[in-house]
Amino acid sequence: MKRTVFLASLPFLILASILLPVSIALPPPMTTIIFNDQRNISHSNVANRYYYAHYSVQLSAYQRAEFQFSSSQPLDFYLLDRGNFDSYISNQTNVATITYSLAELQNIHSFTPTRADTYVFMLLNSGSQDATVNVSIRRSFTGLEYIGLGIVAAGGILITLGLVLKPRAVEIPTKVLEMIKMHGRIRISELALRFSTSETDIELALLKIRRMNEPIFFDGSTREVSYLPRPRPPETPSL
């Protein structure tokens, strides 16, 4: 069993050894441009009231988004989930941002969520002049690095199982036979305990031993197995 589990883990490790270097050397492929926008964001003459532009992006867990912008005037960047954005536009005070950056003329912000949701990228004009802004948003599939890590984890689990699990007694009947020979007579339950397995597994091992034409006897009433060496054939007297 140990050998079987170890061999089963090898394809995972081989595939992971290929995917991980590739995923480290290359960024996750950006497959879809979901926004390519140019607009004007006005400035406000009212204290604590600002104009903004926002872009909602639906992301799955570990699906990467890249938000790139350039502006004629410094803008404040905010990233929120949908619930907190709704709280913001409702003028609630308990708004939590995922990240933010103030007074930027241009930047590239990357984000990879750990849970699926709609996320809102927002640019806010807190300055005293109108701003012309160019925005590009790209969205990727799950990066190869996450697939590679998952494969490594699966392979590691299988290898660990292969190292710590003992073979079933039915797969090593000769070891069971040696134990029976050593004791002469032993209970099935004790054999199961010594081999860290079930009594059914021991009984299957006994069937294999019988097919090997070994002289063992199983007493169903006491659930004991005995080793009964065959008597030597009588010697033919010499003339």
N, C-alpha and C positions, 0 to 999 in steps of 0.2 A: 504493500500500500504506500509506504514511504517513497519507493521508487516511482510509482505511478503518479503521485501528487507532484513530486519534483519534476518529472518529465512534462506534466501538464502546465507547469509554471514557465517552462522555457520559452514558448512562443510569446508570452507576455513580455518577458525580459528582453527578447530580441527586438520586438516591435518598439518597446519603450526606448531601447538604446539608439534606435534610428530616429524616432520622433523627437526626443528631448533635445539632441544637438541642433536639429533643424529648427525647432521652435525657439531655441535660445538665439540662434544666428539670425533668424528672420522674424519680423513682427507678424502678429496675426493678420491674415489677409483682410483688407478693407474692401468689401465686395459691393457695397451699396452707398451711393451718395443720396441721402434722403432730404437734404436741404442745400440749396445754393442760392443765396438771397442777398439782395442789396436794398437797404431802406434807410430812411431818415428817422432819427429819434430826437424829438424836440426837447428843449430844456424847459424847465418850469420856473415861473416867477413866484410860486407859492412855496413857503417854507415847509419842508418835510413832505412835499408831494412831488413825485418825480415820474417822468415818462420812461417806459421801458419797452423792450421787445422780448418775446419769449418763444421758445421752440420746444414742443413736446415730443419726446422720443420714447417709443415702446421698446423695452429691452428685456431679454430673457436673462436668467442667472448666468453670469460669466460671459455675457455678450458685450463686447467692447464698443464704445462710442468715442468719437473724436470730434471735438468742437473747436473750430478754427475761426478767428475773426480778426479784422483790422478796422480801425476807426479813425476818423478825422479829429476826434476829441476823446479825452480819457473817459472810459466807461467802467462801471463796476460789474463784475461777473459773479453770478450766483448759480448754484446747482441745487435743486430741491426735488424731492419726490412729489407725486401728484397731490397727496394729502396736505403737505405743508404749503405747496403753492396755492391751493384753494384757500387755506387759512390766511395766506398773505394777501390775496386779492379781496378777502372778506374783512381786511383791516384788523385781524386778530393779532395779539401780541406774542402768543406762544408758537412762534415759527422757528423750526430747526432747519438749518441749511446743511447740506452734505459737505460742501466746500464753497469758498468764495475768494475773490481777489479784487482789490480796489484799484481804481485809477489806472487802467491798462489801455494802451493804444492798440496793442495787438498781442495775441497769444494763441497757444494751442493747448486745450485742456482735454485729457483723456480720462475716461471713467469706465470701470468694469464693476457692475453691481454683483452682489452675492445673492440677490433675490429678484425675481421678475416683477416689474412694475413699469408705470409710465413716469419718466423723469423729465424735468423741465430745466432747460438751459436758459438763463435770463441775463440780458444786458440792460443795465439801468443807467440813465444819464442823470448824474447828480451835479453836473457842472452848470455853467452859466451860458453855454452856447449849444446850438443844435449840432448833432453828430451824424455823419454819414457812415454807415457801417456795412461791411461785406462779411457775410457769414457762410461757412461751409460746414456741414455735418455729415460724417460718414459713420456707417455702422458695420460691424464685422460679425461673422459667425464666431462660435466659441473658438478660442485660440488653441493651437496644437499643444501648447504647453500644458493645458488642463487635461487634454486627452492623454498625453504622455504621463502625467502624474497619476492619473487614474489607473493606467495600465501598470505603472510601477507598483502602485499600492496593491492591485490585484495579484501581481506576480509575487510581491513580498509576502502577502498572506498565504499564498499557496506554498511558497518555499518554507515558511515557518511551520505550516501544517505538516509538510513533508519531513521536517527535521524533528518535530516533537511527537508526532503520532507514531505509535508502535505498529508494526505489521499485525494483522489479525492472525490468530492462532491457526485458522484454517489455511493460511498461506504458508505456514511453517510447521507442517505436521511432524517433521523429524524432531523439532524441539519439544513438542508435546510428548512424543514417544520416549525421548530421553528422560523426561521428567517422570513418566510412568515407570520406566525401567528402574530409575533410582529409588522410587518409593515401593515398588512392587504392587501396591494397592493404594489408590487415592480417589477421593471424591471429585466428582465433576465440578462442584462448586469451588473447591480449593484450586483446581486447575484454572478455572475462570479467574479467580482472584490473583493467582500468580502471574497470569498472562494479561491481566488488566483488560479482560474482554467478557463476553457473555457466555452463559452455559450453552446456548445454541451454537455459538461459534466453536466451542470445544467439541460438541457432538459432531459437527461437520468435519472437524479435524480427525476425529476418531474414525469416521467413515473412510477418509482418505488413507488412514493408517491401515485399516482392514484391507483396502484395495492393494496395499503394498505387501499383503500376505504376512502381516506380522501377527503373532499369537496373543492378541489382547481379548479380554472378556469384559463385557459390560453388564453389571447387575442392575436391572431396572428398579428393583425394590429398594435398594440402598443408594442407587445412583453413584455407584463406585465402579471404577475401571481397574482391571488387574492385568498384569503382564505375566503370561504363563509360558515360559520357555518350553519348546517342544522337547520331549525326551529323546535322547540319542538313540538311534536305531541299534538293535542288538548286534553285537559282533558275531560274525560267523566263525565258529570254532575251526581252527586250522587242523588239518589232518596230520 
